[in-house]
Amino acid sequence: MTLFTKINNDEIYKNINFDFSQSGILFEILRPLKEECISVLVVSAYERDYIFVNKNDFDKVKKIFGL
């Protein structure tokens, strides 16, 4: 049973101009989900962050991010 669905970060980041050398970028990206009480699982790697959300929230998350 799949509980999480991956969001393609490239779709979220494509229209956002951030200075990725600064801290707090991921927090700002996730702020709208926090405000809607949507839980996330984040896996950070050297060049990419992976954001997973519960599949029951996926449509709501896509709407929040305009995907």
PyMOL CGO cylinders between C-alpha atoms (Angstrom):
from pymol import cmd
from pymol.cgo import CYLINDER

trace = [
    CYLINDER, 0.00, 0.00, 0.00, 1.48, 3.35, -1.04, 0.3, 1, 1, 1, 1, 1, 1,
    CYLINDER, 1.48, 3.35, -1.04, 1.05, 6.05, 1.56, 0.3, 1, 1, 1, 1, 1, 1,
    CYLINDER, 1.05, 6.05, 1.56, 3.14, 8.83, 0.04, 0.3, 1, 1, 1, 1, 1, 1,
    CYLINDER, 3.14, 8.83, 0.04, 3.34, 10.50, -3.34, 0.3, 1, 1, 1, 1, 1, 1,
    CYLINDER, 3.34, 10.50, -3.34, 6.40, 12.40, -4.56, 0.3, 1, 1, 1, 1, 1, 1,
    CYLINDER, 6.40, 12.40, -4.56, 6.03, 15.99, -5.73, 0.3, 1, 1, 1, 1, 1, 1,
    CYLINDER, 6.03, 15.99, -5.73, 8.34, 16.94, -8.59, 0.3, 1, 1, 1, 1, 1, 1,
    CYLINDER, 8.34, 16.94, -8.59, 10.28, 19.84, -7.08, 0.3, 1, 1, 1, 1, 1, 1,
    CYLINDER, 10.28, 19.84, -7.08, 11.34, 21.08, -10.51, 0.3, 1, 1, 1, 1, 1, 1,
    CYLINDER, 11.34, 21.08, -10.51, 7.71, 22.00, -11.19, 0.3, 1, 1, 1, 1, 1, 1,
    CYLINDER, 7.71, 22.00, -11.19, 7.52, 23.97, -7.94, 0.3, 1, 1, 1, 1, 1, 1,
    CYLINDER, 7.52, 23.97, -7.94, 10.87, 25.70, -8.37, 0.3, 1, 1, 1, 1, 1, 1,
    CYLINDER, 10.87, 25.70, -8.37, 10.61, 26.57, -12.08, 0.3, 1, 1, 1, 1, 1, 1,
    CYLINDER, 10.61, 26.57, -12.08, 8.90, 29.94, -11.54, 0.3, 1, 1, 1, 1, 1, 1,
    CYLINDER, 8.90, 29.94, -11.54, 10.63, 30.81, -8.28, 0.3, 1, 1, 1, 1, 1, 1,
    CYLINDER, 10.63, 30.81, -8.28, 13.88, 32.76, -8.16, 0.3, 1, 1, 1, 1, 1, 1,
    CYLINDER, 13.88, 32.76, -8.16, 15.66, 31.88, -4.90, 0.3, 1, 1, 1, 1, 1, 1,
    CYLINDER, 15.66, 31.88, -4.90, 19.23, 32.33, -3.78, 0.3, 1, 1, 1, 1, 1, 1,
    CYLINDER, 19.23, 32.33, -3.78, 19.85, 28.69, -2.90, 0.3, 1, 1, 1, 1, 1, 1,
    CYLINDER, 19.85, 28.69, -2.90, 23.02, 29.59, -0.99, 0.3, 1, 1, 1, 1, 1, 1,
    CYLINDER, 23.02, 29.59, -0.99, 20.77, 31.00, 1.75, 0.3, 1, 1, 1, 1, 1, 1,
    CYLINDER, 20.77, 31.00, 1.75, 19.16, 28.96, 4.50, 0.3, 1, 1, 1, 1, 1, 1,
    CYLINDER, 19.16, 28.96, 4.50, 15.41, 28.58, 4.92, 0.3, 1, 1, 1, 1, 1, 1,
    CYLINDER, 15.41, 28.58, 4.92, 14.52, 27.96, 1.26, 0.3, 1, 1, 1, 1, 1, 1,
    CYLINDER, 14.52, 27.96, 1.26, 12.81, 24.65, 1.95, 0.3, 1, 1, 1, 1, 1, 1,
    CYLINDER, 12.81, 24.65, 1.95, 10.91, 26.18, 4.86, 0.3, 1, 1, 1, 1, 1, 1,
    CYLINDER, 10.91, 26.18, 4.86, 9.53, 28.89, 2.58, 0.3, 1, 1, 1, 1, 1, 1,
    CYLINDER, 9.53, 28.89, 2.58, 8.50, 26.33, -0.02, 0.3, 1, 1, 1, 1, 1, 1,
    CYLINDER, 8.50, 26.33, -0.02, 6.71, 24.24, 2.61, 0.3, 1, 1, 1, 1, 1, 1,
    CYLINDER, 6.71, 24.24, 2.61, 5.06, 27.15, 4.46, 0.3, 1, 1, 1, 1, 1, 1,
    CYLINDER, 5.06, 27.15, 4.46, 1.75, 26.89, 2.49, 0.3, 1, 1, 1, 1, 1, 1,
    CYLINDER, 1.75, 26.89, 2.49, 1.53, 23.20, 3.41, 0.3, 1, 1, 1, 1, 1, 1,
    CYLINDER, 1.53, 23.20, 3.41, 2.18, 23.98, 7.07, 0.3, 1, 1, 1, 1, 1, 1,
    CYLINDER, 2.18, 23.98, 7.07, -0.60, 26.57, 7.02, 0.3, 1, 1, 1, 1, 1, 1,
    CYLINDER, -0.60, 26.57, 7.02, -2.98, 23.90, 5.68, 0.3, 1, 1, 1, 1, 1, 1,
    CYLINDER, -2.98, 23.90, 5.68, -1.77, 21.33, 8.29, 0.3, 1, 1, 1, 1, 1, 1,
    CYLINDER, -1.77, 21.33, 8.29, -0.45, 18.99, 5.58, 0.3, 1, 1, 1, 1, 1, 1,
    CYLINDER, -0.45, 18.99, 5.58, 2.27, 16.64, 6.80, 0.3, 1, 1, 1, 1, 1, 1,
    CYLINDER, 2.27, 16.64, 6.80, 5.36, 16.09, 4.67, 0.3, 1, 1, 1, 1, 1, 1,
    CYLINDER, 5.36, 16.09, 4.67, 8.33, 13.78, 4.60, 0.3, 1, 1, 1, 1, 1, 1,
    CYLINDER, 8.33, 13.78, 4.60, 11.46, 15.54, 3.30, 0.3, 1, 1, 1, 1, 1, 1,
    CYLINDER, 11.46, 15.54, 3.30, 14.61, 13.78, 2.18, 0.3, 1, 1, 1, 1, 1, 1,
    CYLINDER, 14.61, 13.78, 2.18, 17.50, 16.14, 1.44, 0.3, 1, 1, 1, 1, 1, 1,
    CYLINDER, 17.50, 16.14, 1.44, 20.41, 15.12, -0.74, 0.3, 1, 1, 1, 1, 1, 1,
    CYLINDER, 20.41, 15.12, -0.74, 23.41, 17.04, -2.03, 0.3, 1, 1, 1, 1, 1, 1,
    CYLINDER, 23.41, 17.04, -2.03, 21.75, 18.57, -5.10, 0.3, 1, 1, 1, 1, 1, 1,
    CYLINDER, 21.75, 18.57, -5.10, 18.05, 17.92, -4.55, 0.3, 1, 1, 1, 1, 1, 1,
    CYLINDER, 18.05, 17.92, -4.55, 15.34, 17.81, -1.92, 0.3, 1, 1, 1, 1, 1, 1,
    CYLINDER, 15.34, 17.81, -1.92, 12.53, 15.27, -2.15, 0.3, 1, 1, 1, 1, 1, 1,
    CYLINDER, 12.53, 15.27, -2.15, 9.14, 16.20, -0.73, 0.3, 1, 1, 1, 1, 1, 1,
    CYLINDER, 9.14, 16.20, -0.73, 6.66, 13.43, -0.05, 0.3, 1, 1, 1, 1, 1, 1,
    CYLINDER, 6.66, 13.43, -0.05, 3.04, 14.00, 0.96, 0.3, 1, 1, 1, 1, 1, 1,
    CYLINDER, 3.04, 14.00, 0.96, 0.29, 11.61, 1.93, 0.3, 1, 1, 1, 1, 1, 1,
    CYLINDER, 0.29, 11.61, 1.93, -1.47, 10.46, -1.21, 0.3, 1, 1, 1, 1, 1, 1,
    CYLINDER, -1.47, 10.46, -1.21, -4.79, 11.58, 0.29, 0.3, 1, 1, 1, 1, 1, 1,
    CYLINDER, -4.79, 11.58, 0.29, -3.47, 15.17, 0.34, 0.3, 1, 1, 1, 1, 1, 1,
    CYLINDER, -3.47, 15.17, 0.34, -1.85, 15.08, -3.10, 0.3, 1, 1, 1, 1, 1, 1,
    CYLINDER, -1.85, 15.08, -3.10, -4.62, 16.84, -5.04, 0.3, 1, 1, 1, 1, 1, 1,
    CYLINDER, -4.62, 16.84, -5.04, -4.82, 19.57, -2.40, 0.3, 1, 1, 1, 1, 1, 1,
    CYLINDER, -4.82, 19.57, -2.40, -1.03, 20.04, -2.54, 0.3, 1, 1, 1, 1, 1, 1,
    CYLINDER, -1.03, 20.04, -2.54, -1.08, 20.29, -6.34, 0.3, 1, 1, 1, 1, 1, 1,
    CYLINDER, -1.08, 20.29, -6.34, -3.75, 22.99, -6.07, 0.3, 1, 1, 1, 1, 1, 1,
    CYLINDER, -3.75, 22.99, -6.07, -1.74, 24.90, -3.43, 0.3, 1, 1, 1, 1, 1, 1,
    CYLINDER, -1.74, 24.90, -3.43, 1.34, 24.91, -5.69, 0.3, 1, 1, 1, 1, 1, 1,
    CYLINDER, 1.34, 24.91, -5.69, -0.66, 25.58, -8.85, 0.3, 1, 1, 1, 1, 1, 1,
    CYLINDER, -0.66, 25.58, -8.85, 0.33, 22.31, -10.54, 0.3, 1, 1, 1, 1, 1, 1,
]
cmd.load_cgo(trace, "trace")
